[in-house]
C-alpha cells in the first residue's frame, strides 16, 4: 500500500512539473509573438519598414495584432517555427 502511495505522489509531482514547464514555454511563445507584432508596428511608425494594410485582420493591440502584412507575417513565423521544430 505505501509503495503505491509513493509512486502515485511521485507521478503527481512529475505531472505538475511538466505542466508548469509547458505552461511557461507557451507563455514565452505567446509573449514573443506579441512583442514581435508590437515591434513591427514601431518600426513601421518610425519608417524603417513598409506598412501594407490588410483588411481582414482585426486591430487588437493587447495581442500585438495589427492589420499589416509585416506584423502578421512575423507573428506567424514566430508561432510556426517552434511547431515545425517539434515535427522534425
N, CA, C and O atoms as a Tinker XYZ file with bonds, in Angstrom:
   352  protein
     1  N      0.828000   -1.203000    0.000000    73     2
     2  CA     0.000000    0.000000    0.000000    64     1     3
     3  C      0.864000    1.256000    0.000000    63     2     4     5
     4  O      0.582000    2.188000   -0.753000    81     3
     5  N      1.896000    1.304000    0.815000    73     3     6
     6  CA     2.717000    2.508000    0.895000    64     5     7
     7  C      3.521000    2.732000   -0.386000    63     6     8     9
     8  O      3.749000    3.878000   -0.774000    81     7
     9  N      3.955000    1.657000   -1.047000    73     7    10
    10  CA     4.681000    1.794000   -2.309000    64     9    11
    11  C      3.774000    2.423000   -3.357000    63    10    12    13
    12  O      4.220000    3.270000   -4.132000    81    11
    13  N      2.516000    2.024000   -3.391000    73    11    14
    14  CA     1.562000    2.596000   -4.326000    64    13    15
    15  C      1.370000    4.085000   -4.070000    63    14    16    17
    16  O      1.320000    4.871000   -5.015000    81    15
    17  N      1.262000    4.481000   -2.810000    73    15    18
    18  CA     1.082000    5.886000   -2.469000    64    17    19
    19  C      2.301000    6.710000   -2.861000    63    18    20    21
    20  O      2.165000    7.827000   -3.361000    81    19
    21  N      3.492000    6.161000   -2.636000    73    19    22
    22  CA     4.718000    6.878000   -3.011000    64    21    23
    23  C      4.787000    7.039000   -4.530000    63    22    24    25
    24  O      5.112000    8.117000   -5.027000    81    23
    25  N      4.484000    5.977000   -5.260000    73    23    26
    26  CA     4.519000    6.046000   -6.716000    64    25    27
    27  C      3.483000    7.039000   -7.239000    63    26    28    29
    28  O      3.757000    7.785000   -8.179000    81    27
    29  N      2.316000    7.050000   -6.643000    73    27    30
    30  CA     1.265000    7.977000   -7.076000    64    29    31
    31  C      1.673000    9.419000   -6.799000    63    30    32    33
    32  O      1.467000   10.298000   -7.636000    81    31
    33  N      2.244000    9.658000   -5.643000    73    31    34
    34  CA     2.684000   11.011000   -5.289000    64    33    35
    35  C      3.796000   11.484000   -6.234000    63    34    36    37
    36  O      3.820000   12.639000   -6.660000    81    35
    37  N      4.702000   10.577000   -6.546000    73    35    38
    38  CA     5.789000   10.927000   -7.456000    64    37    39
    39  C      5.251000   11.240000   -8.850000    63    38    40    41
    40  O      5.724000   12.172000   -9.500000    81    39
    41  N      4.278000   10.480000   -9.307000    73    39    42
    42  CA     3.668000   10.732000  -10.610000    64    41    43
    43  C      2.974000   12.092000  -10.628000    63    42    44    45
    44  O      3.060000   12.815000  -11.621000    81    43
    45  N      2.290000   12.445000   -9.547000    73    43    46
    46  CA     1.631000   13.747000   -9.471000    64    45    47
    47  C      2.650000   14.878000   -9.505000    63    46    48    49
    48  O      2.401000   15.914000  -10.120000    81    47
    49  N      3.791000   14.692000   -8.854000    73    47    50
    50  CA     4.817000   15.721000   -8.872000    64    49    51
    51  C      5.376000   15.907000  -10.284000    63    50    52    53
    52  O      5.595000   17.037000  -10.719000    81    51
    53  N      5.610000   14.802000  -11.002000    73    51    54
    54  CA     6.103000   14.891000  -12.369000    64    53    55
    55  C      5.075000   15.549000  -13.283000    63    54    56    57
    56  O      5.432000   16.348000  -14.148000    81    55
    57  N      3.814000   15.219000  -13.095000    73    55    58
    58  CA     2.776000   15.842000  -13.920000    64    57    59
    59  C      2.725000   17.341000  -13.671000    63    58    60    61
    60  O      2.583000   18.120000  -14.613000    81    59
    61  N      2.839000   17.756000  -12.411000    73    59    62
    62  CA     2.868000   19.175000  -12.099000    64    61    63
    63  C      4.081000   19.863000  -12.689000    63    62    64    65
    64  O      3.980000   20.976000  -13.205000    81    63
    65  N      5.232000   19.204000  -12.616000    73    63    66
    66  CA     6.463000   19.761000  -13.180000    64    65    67
    67  C      6.335000   19.948000  -14.686000    63    66    68    69
    68  O      6.676000   21.006000  -15.215000    81    67
    69  N      5.846000   18.924000  -15.376000    73    67    70
    70  CA     5.700000   19.003000  -16.831000    64    69    71
    71  C      4.678000   20.065000  -17.207000    63    70    72    73
    72  O      4.888000   20.820000  -18.156000    81    71
    73  N      3.578000   20.127000  -16.473000    73    71    74
    74  CA     2.551000   21.128000  -16.750000    64    73    75
    75  C      3.115000   22.536000  -16.576000    63    74    76    77
    76  O      2.858000   23.411000  -17.403000    81    75
    77  N      3.881000   22.763000  -15.510000    73    75    78
    78  CA     4.468000   24.083000  -15.279000    64    77    79
    79  C      5.441000   24.459000  -16.379000    63    78    80    81
    80  O      5.431000   25.595000  -16.852000    81    79
    81  N      6.289000   23.514000  -16.794000    73    79    82
    82  CA     7.261000   23.803000  -17.847000    64    81    83
    83  C      6.565000   24.075000  -19.180000    63    82    84    85
    84  O      6.953000   24.992000  -19.904000    81    83
    85  N      5.552000   23.294000  -19.506000    73    83    86
    86  CA     4.818000   23.514000  -20.751000    64    85    87
    87  C      4.100000   24.857000  -20.702000    63    86    88    89
    88  O      4.069000   25.581000  -21.697000    81    87
    89  N      3.525000   25.189000  -19.557000    73    87    90
    90  CA     2.849000   26.471000  -19.421000    64    89    91
    91  C      3.800000   27.632000  -19.587000    63    90    92    93
    92  O      3.461000   28.625000  -20.230000    81    91
    93  N      4.986000   27.523000  -19.016000    73    91    94
    94  CA     5.985000   28.579000  -19.157000    64    93    95
    95  C      6.429000   28.714000  -20.602000    63    94    96    97
    96  O      6.588000   29.827000  -21.104000    81    95
    97  N      6.631000   27.592000  -21.271000    73    95    98
    98  CA     7.051000   27.630000  -22.671000    64    97    99
    99  C      5.976000   28.268000  -23.538000    63    98   100   101
   100  O      6.287000   29.072000  -24.417000    81    99
   101  N      4.724000   27.923000  -23.303000    73    99   102
   102  CA     3.639000   28.517000  -24.082000    64   101   103
   103  C      3.513000   30.004000  -23.802000    63   102   104   105
   104  O      3.247000   30.781000  -24.718000    81   103
   105  N      3.699000   30.415000  -22.551000    73   103   106
   106  CA     3.653000   31.833000  -22.223000    64   105   107
   107  C      4.765000   32.585000  -22.930000    63   106   108   109
   108  O      4.539000   33.684000  -23.437000    81   107
   109  N      5.965000   32.013000  -22.975000    73   107   110
   110  CA     7.082000   32.674000  -23.631000    64   109   111
   111  C      6.839000   32.804000  -25.125000    63   110   112   113
   112  O      7.166000   33.835000  -25.712000    81   111
   113  N      6.278000   31.787000  -25.747000    73   111   114
   114  CA     5.983000   31.855000  -27.179000    64   113   115
   115  C      4.910000   32.893000  -27.464000    63   114   116   117
   116  O      5.002000   33.655000  -28.426000    81   115
   117  N      3.893000   32.912000  -26.613000    73   115   118
   118  CA     2.822000   33.882000  -26.804000    64   117   119
   119  C      3.344000   35.300000  -26.625000    63   118   120   121
   120  O      3.013000   36.189000  -27.410000    81   119
   121  N      4.161000   35.517000  -25.596000    73   119   122
   122  CA     4.711000   36.847000  -25.368000    64   121   123
   123  C      5.661000   37.262000  -26.484000    63   122   124   125
   124  O      5.701000   38.436000  -26.853000    81   123
   125  N      6.425000   36.320000  -27.025000    73   123   126
   126  CA     7.329000   36.681000  -28.118000    64   125   127
   127  C      6.540000   37.076000  -29.358000    63   126   128   129
   128  O      6.945000   37.989000  -30.078000    81   127
   129  N      5.421000   36.407000  -29.621000    73   127   130
   130  CA     4.592000   36.778000  -30.769000    64   129   131
   131  C      3.983000   38.165000  -30.569000    63   130   132   133
   132  O      3.909000   38.945000  -31.518000    81   131
   133  N      3.552000   38.478000  -29.367000    73   131   134
   134  CA     3.016000   39.812000  -29.069000    64   133   135
   135  C      4.103000   40.860000  -29.231000    63   134   136   137
   136  O      3.875000   41.916000  -29.823000    81   135
   137  N      5.293000   40.563000  -28.701000    73   135   138
   138  CA     6.404000   41.507000  -28.793000    64   137   139
   139  C      6.791000   41.772000  -30.244000    63   138   140   141
   140  O      7.050000   42.918000  -30.611000    81   139
   141  N      6.835000   40.738000  -31.066000    73   139   142
   142  CA     7.198000   40.900000  -32.474000    64   141   143
   143  C      6.174000   41.766000  -33.195000    63   142   144   145
   144  O      6.540000   42.622000  -34.000000    81   143
   145  N      4.891000   41.548000  -32.912000    73   143   146
   146  CA     3.857000   42.361000  -33.546000    64   145   147
   147  C      3.973000   43.826000  -33.176000    63   146   148   149
   148  O      3.827000   44.702000  -34.029000    81   147
   149  N      4.236000   44.096000  -31.904000    73   147   150
   150  CA     4.375000   45.489000  -31.468000    64   149   151
   151  C      5.663000   46.109000  -31.992000    63   150   152   153
   152  O      5.690000   47.296000  -32.319000    81   151
   153  N      6.733000   45.318000  -32.076000    73   151   154
   154  CA     7.997000   45.830000  -32.619000    64   153   155
   155  C      7.841000   46.167000  -34.093000    63   154   156   157
   156  O      8.370000   47.176000  -34.559000    81   155
   157  N      7.115000   45.324000  -34.833000    73   155   158
   158  CA     6.882000   45.607000  -36.251000    64   157   159
   159  C      6.098000   46.902000  -36.410000    63   158   160   161
   160  O      6.399000   47.694000  -37.302000    81   159
   161  N      5.108000   47.130000  -35.571000    73   159   162
   162  CA     4.349000   48.383000  -35.636000    64   161   163
   163  C      5.248000   49.581000  -35.362000    63   162   164   165
   164  O      5.161000   50.593000  -36.058000    81   163
   165  N      6.112000   49.476000  -34.356000    73   163   166
   166  CA     7.019000   50.592000  -34.035000    64   165   167
   167  C      7.981000   50.869000  -35.182000    63   166   168   169
   168  O      8.266000   52.028000  -35.483000    81   167
   169  N      8.480000   49.824000  -35.820000    73   167   170
   170  CA     9.372000   50.023000  -36.969000    64   169   171
   171  C      8.633000   50.631000  -38.147000    63   170   172   173
   172  O      9.213000   51.401000  -38.913000    81   171
   173  N      7.354000   50.294000  -38.300000    73   171   174
   174  CA     6.557000   50.896000  -39.361000    64   173   175
   175  C      6.298000   52.368000  -39.081000    63   174   176   177
   176  O      6.367000   53.198000  -39.988000    81   175
   177  N      6.002000   52.692000  -37.837000    73   175   178
   178  CA     5.751000   54.087000  -37.469000    64   177   179
   179  C      7.020000   54.918000  -37.663000    63   178   180   181
   180  O      6.949000   56.067000  -38.100000    81   179
   181  N      8.180000   54.338000  -37.338000    73   179   182
   182  CA     9.447000   55.048000  -37.495000    64   181   183
   183  C      9.880000   55.137000  -38.954000    63   182   184   185
   184  O     10.766000   55.924000  -39.287000    81   183
   185  N      9.265000   54.339000  -39.830000    73   183   186
   186  CA     9.576000   54.393000  -41.247000    64   185   187
   187  C     10.695000   53.464000  -41.681000    63   186   188   189
   188  O     11.205000   53.598000  -42.793000    81   187
   189  N     11.091000   52.521000  -40.828000    73   187   190
   190  CA    12.163000   51.593000  -41.189000    64   189   191
   191  C     11.672000   50.449000  -42.076000    63   190   192   193
   192  O     12.435000   49.935000  -42.894000    81   191
   193  N     10.426000   50.050000  -41.926000    73   191   194
   194  CA     9.843000   49.022000  -42.794000    64   193   195
   195  C      8.516000   49.534000  -43.333000    63   194   196   197
   196  O      7.886000   50.410000  -42.741000    81   195
   197  N      8.105000   48.978000  -44.456000    73   195   198
   198  CA     6.861000   49.427000  -45.084000    64   197   199
   199  C      5.649000   48.885000  -44.325000    63   198   200   201
   200  O      5.768000   47.990000  -43.488000    81   199
   201  N      4.500000   49.441000  -44.634000    73   199   202
   202  CA     3.255000   49.007000  -43.989000    64   201   203
   203  C      2.213000   48.720000  -45.072000    63   202   204   205
   204  O      1.631000   49.638000  -45.651000    81   203
   205  N      1.993000   47.446000  -45.331000    73   203   206
   206  CA     0.974000   47.031000  -46.297000    64   205   207
   207  C     -0.261000   46.600000  -45.520000    63   206   208   209
   208  O     -0.258000   45.566000  -44.853000    81   207
   209  N     -1.309000   47.398000  -45.612000    73   207   210
   210  CA    -2.525000   47.146000  -44.831000    64   209   211
   211  C     -3.268000   45.917000  -45.336000    63   210   212   213
   212  O     -3.282000   45.614000  -46.529000    81   211
   213  N     -3.889000   45.216000  -44.379000    73   211   214
   214  CA    -4.709000   44.047000  -44.669000    64   213   215
   215  C     -6.076000   44.308000  -44.047000    63   214   216   217
   216  O     -6.176000   44.643000  -42.867000    81   215
   217  N     -7.132000   44.152000  -44.853000    73   215   218
   218  CA    -8.469000   44.498000  -44.361000    64   217   219
   219  C     -9.104000   43.395000  -43.516000    63   218   220   221
   220  O     -9.993000   43.680000  -42.714000    81   219
   221  N     -8.676000   42.158000  -43.672000    73   219   222
   222  CA    -9.332000   41.045000  -42.976000    64   221   223
   223  C     -8.701000   40.692000  -41.633000    63   222   224   225
   224  O     -9.112000   39.715000  -41.007000    81   223
   225  N     -7.718000   41.456000  -41.178000    73   223   226
   226  CA    -7.090000   41.217000  -39.875000    64   225   227
   227  C     -7.563000   42.302000  -38.910000    63   226   228   229
   228  O     -7.454000   43.486000  -39.228000    81   227
   229  N     -8.082000   41.932000  -37.748000    73   227   230
   230  CA    -8.546000   42.947000  -36.799000    64   229   231
   231  C     -7.382000   43.637000  -36.087000    63   230   232   233
   232  O     -6.261000   43.127000  -36.064000    81   231
   233  N     -7.663000   44.782000  -35.519000    73   231   234
   234  CA    -6.688000   45.543000  -34.738000    64   233   235
   235  C     -6.912000   45.201000  -33.264000    63   234   236   237
   236  O     -7.882000   45.660000  -32.659000    81   235
   237  N     -6.019000   44.400000  -32.689000    73   235   238
   238  CA    -6.116000   44.014000  -31.276000    64   237   239
   239  C     -4.774000   44.336000  -30.642000    63   238   240   241
   240  O     -3.846000   43.530000  -30.705000    81   239
   241  N     -4.668000   45.504000  -30.034000    73   239   242
   242  CA    -3.362000   45.970000  -29.559000    64   241   243
   243  C     -2.820000   45.152000  -28.395000    63   242   244   245
   244  O     -1.606000   44.970000  -28.303000    81   243
   245  N     -3.670000   44.650000  -27.500000    73   243   246
   246  CA    -3.158000   43.902000  -26.352000    64   245   247
   247  C     -2.592000   42.546000  -26.757000    63   246   248   249
   248  O     -1.854000   41.932000  -25.987000    81   247
   249  N     -2.931000   42.067000  -27.967000    73   247   250
   250  CA    -2.332000   40.849000  -28.513000    64   249   251
   251  C     -1.182000   41.153000  -29.461000    63   250   252   253
   252  O     -0.512000   40.242000  -29.948000    81   251
   253  N     -0.956000   42.437000  -29.721000    73   251   254
   254  CA     0.080000   42.810000  -30.668000    64   253   255
   255  C     -0.310000   42.506000  -32.094000    63   254   256   257
   256  O      0.555000   42.388000  -32.962000    81   255
   257  N     -1.601000   42.379000  -32.351000    73   255   258
   258  CA    -2.106000   42.042000  -33.677000    64   257   259
   259  C     -2.551000   43.321000  -34.378000    63   258   260   261
   260  O     -3.521000   43.967000  -33.983000    81   259
   261  N     -1.816000   43.663000  -35.422000    73   259   262
   262  CA    -2.104000   44.878000  -36.166000    64   261   263
   263  C     -2.337000   44.508000  -37.628000    63   262   264   265
   264  O     -1.691000   43.592000  -38.136000    81   263
   265  N     -3.243000   45.199000  -38.312000    73   263   266
   266  CA    -3.638000   44.796000  -39.668000    64   265   267
   267  C     -2.632000   45.165000  -40.757000    63   266   268   269
   268  O     -2.955000   45.907000  -41.684000    81   267
   269  N     -1.421000   44.645000  -40.638000    73   267   270
   270  CA    -0.424000   44.820000  -41.698000    64   269   271
   271  C      0.197000   43.465000  -42.029000    63   270   272   273
   272  O      0.290000   42.584000  -41.174000    81   271
   273  N      0.612000   43.320000  -43.261000    73   271   274
   274  CA     1.209000   42.068000  -43.719000    64   273   275
   275  C      2.479000   41.765000  -42.932000    63   274   276   277
   276  O      2.730000   40.614000  -42.575000    81   275
   277  N      3.276000   42.793000  -42.661000    73   275   278
   278  CA     4.559000   42.595000  -41.991000    64   277   279
   279  C      4.391000   42.090000  -40.565000    63   278   280   281
   280  O      5.058000   41.135000  -40.169000    81   279
   281  N      3.516000   42.711000  -39.791000    73   279   282
   282  CA     3.360000   42.294000  -38.398000    64   281   283
   283  C      2.719000   40.904000  -38.299000    63   282   284   285
   284  O      3.147000   40.083000  -37.487000    81   283
   285  N      1.707000   40.638000  -39.114000    73   283   286
   286  CA     1.055000   39.325000  -39.080000    64   285   287
   287  C      2.014000   38.245000  -39.581000    63   286   288   289
   288  O      2.051000   37.144000  -39.032000    81   287
   289  N      2.781000   38.554000  -40.611000    73   287   290
   290  CA     3.744000   37.590000  -41.134000    64   289   291
   291  C      4.815000   37.230000  -40.120000    63   290   292   293
   292  O      5.158000   36.058000  -39.964000    81   291
   293  N      5.345000   38.231000  -39.429000    73   291   294
   294  CA     6.353000   37.964000  -38.402000    64   293   295
   295  C      5.768000   37.157000  -37.250000    63   294   296   297
   296  O      6.425000   36.261000  -36.720000    81   295
   297  N      4.544000   37.469000  -36.863000    73   295   298
   298  CA     3.920000   36.718000  -35.776000    64   297   299
   299  C      3.672000   35.267000  -36.180000    63   298   300   301
   300  O      3.898000   34.361000  -35.378000    81   299
   301  N      3.221000   35.034000  -37.388000    73   299   302
   302  CA     3.026000   33.662000  -37.855000    64   301   303
   303  C      4.350000   32.912000  -37.901000    63   302   304   305
   304  O      4.412000   31.727000  -37.574000    81   303
   305  N      5.402000   33.603000  -38.305000    73   303   306
   306  CA     6.721000   32.991000  -38.336000    64   305   307
   307  C      7.162000   32.580000  -36.936000    63   306   308   309
   308  O      7.689000   31.484000  -36.745000    81   307
   309  N      6.948000   33.451000  -35.963000    73   307   310
   310  CA     7.336000   33.140000  -34.586000    64   309   311
   311  C      6.489000   32.028000  -33.985000    63   310   312   313
   312  O      6.944000   31.333000  -33.076000    81   311
   313  N      5.277000   31.849000  -34.469000    73   311   314
   314  CA     4.428000   30.771000  -33.963000    64   313   315
   315  C      4.738000   29.449000  -34.672000    63   314   316   317
   316  O      4.726000   28.391000  -34.043000    81   315
   317  N      5.012000   29.506000  -35.971000    73   315   318
   318  CA     5.204000   28.281000  -36.749000    64   317   319
   319  C      6.583000   27.653000  -36.593000    63   318   320   321
   320  O      6.708000   26.434000  -36.713000    81   319
   321  N      7.616000   28.439000  -36.331000    73   319   322
   322  CA     8.967000   27.874000  -36.207000    64   321   323
   323  C      9.052000   26.855000  -35.072000    63   322   324   325
   324  O      9.573000   25.764000  -35.304000    81   323
   325  N      8.572000   27.143000  -33.853000    73   323   326
   326  CA     8.633000   26.103000  -32.812000    64   325   327
   327  C      7.785000   24.875000  -33.121000    63   326   328   329
   328  O      8.152000   23.758000  -32.757000    81   327
   329  N      6.653000   25.076000  -33.791000    73   327   330
   330  CA     5.809000   23.936000  -34.159000    64   329   331
   331  C      6.533000   23.066000  -35.182000    63   330   332   333
   332  O      6.503000   21.839000  -35.083000    81   331
   333  N      7.180000   23.689000  -36.159000    73   331   334
   334  CA     7.926000   22.924000  -37.149000    64   333   335
   335  C      9.116000   22.211000  -36.508000    63   334   336   337
   336  O      9.490000   21.120000  -36.939000    81   335
   337  N      9.707000   22.818000  -35.490000    73   335   338
   338  CA    10.803000   22.179000  -34.775000    64   337   339
   339  C     10.359000   20.930000  -34.058000    63   338   340   341
   340  O     11.129000   19.976000  -33.951000    81   339
   341  N      9.130000   20.911000  -33.561000    73   339   342
   342  CA     8.607000   19.723000  -32.915000    64   341   343
   343  C      8.311000   18.602000  -33.916000    63   342   344   345
   344  O      8.417000   17.423000  -33.577000    81   343
   345  N      7.942000   18.966000  -35.138000    73   343   346
   346  CA     7.589000   17.974000  -36.139000    64   345   347
   347  C      8.804000   17.327000  -36.802000    63   346   348   349
   348  O      8.714000   16.218000  -37.329000    81   347
   349  N      9.923000   18.014000  -36.773000    73   347   350
   350  CA    11.127000   17.470000  -37.440000    64   349   351
   351  C     11.846000   16.482000  -36.577000    63   350   352
   352  O     12.870000   15.935000  -36.986000    81   351
